[in-house]
Amino acid sequence: MARKLTVLCWHLLTRGEDYLWARPALVANKTRAIQLQAGHPQQKGNRRGPAYTYNIKALRDREMSIATQAERSYERFMSQWKARRSKTGARAPQFGKTK
């Protein structure tokens, strides 16, 4: 599990991409909470920030259903996955042996 997470993080960082299945409202809410903890000023006024969308229950439920659907799809994919047979014979790599 740790290796999978490490590889995922490496790919996201080296390619400069966002996580495909991230829930945008949740990410915005967490980012704003971290900004406030770090000492950023509160935003006063009538203008709502991007973190407000997390307060809309319908949007939050829709994002959660999309994440659940993606998780089911991944589980289905992994249940059908089969490991390749190891190579045998003269062309197979011989680990630990020296000539």
N, C-alpha and C positions, 0 to 999 in steps of 0.2 A: 504494500500500500504506500509506504514512504517513497519507494522508487517511482511509482506512478505519479504521485504528487510532484516529486522533484522534476521529472521529465515534463510534466504539464507546465509547471512554472517556468522551466528553461525555455520551452517553445514559446510561451506567451511573452517572455521578456526579450528573447532574441528577435522575435518577429514584430514586436511592438503592437501586439493585438490584445483585444479584450477577450475575456472568457466568454465563449459563445452562449452558454446557458445562464449567464448572470441575470439576476432579476434587477432591472434598472432602478425601480423605486426603492428597493431594499438597499442597493449600493449607494444611492444618493442619500438616503437616510443615515446610513452608517458613516459615510464620508462627512456629512454635516456634523454629526455627533462628535467625530474625531476632531474636526476643525474647532468646534466650540471648546472641547477639552484642551486643545492646544493654545487657546487664548484668542482666537479670532473674534472680532466683534459680532454681536448679535445684529441681525438685520431688522431694522424697525420700518414700519410703514405698511401700506396695503398690498405691496407686491409679494406674491408667494414665491418661494424659492423652489428649486427642483426636488428638495426633500419632502415637500408637501404631498406629492402624489402618493407617498406611502400611506397617508391617512385616508385615502379613498379605498374603501373596502372592496368595491367591485374590481378595481385595477389590481389590488393586492391579491385577490382570489384568482384573477385571470393569470397573473404571473406565476402563482403557485401551481395552478393546473398545468401550465406549460412546462414548468420544472418537473412536475410529477410525470408527465407524459415522456419527457426526455429521459428520465431515470428508468422508466419501464422499457423504453426502446433500447437503452444501453444494456439493461439486464437481459432482454431478449437476444440481443446481439451476442453477448458474452456466453449465454447458455448454448448457443449454436456453434460457438467457436471451437475448433479442434486443433490441438497442437500438431505440428508437422512431425513426421517420424524422423528420427535422427539419421544422419547420413552414415552409411556403412560402406565398406569396400576400400579400394585402393585410393580413391580421390578424397576420402573423408579426412579432415584435419586430425592429426595425432597430437593431442595435448599432453604435455609432460614428457614426451619422448624426444630424445636428441639423436642426431645422426652420428 
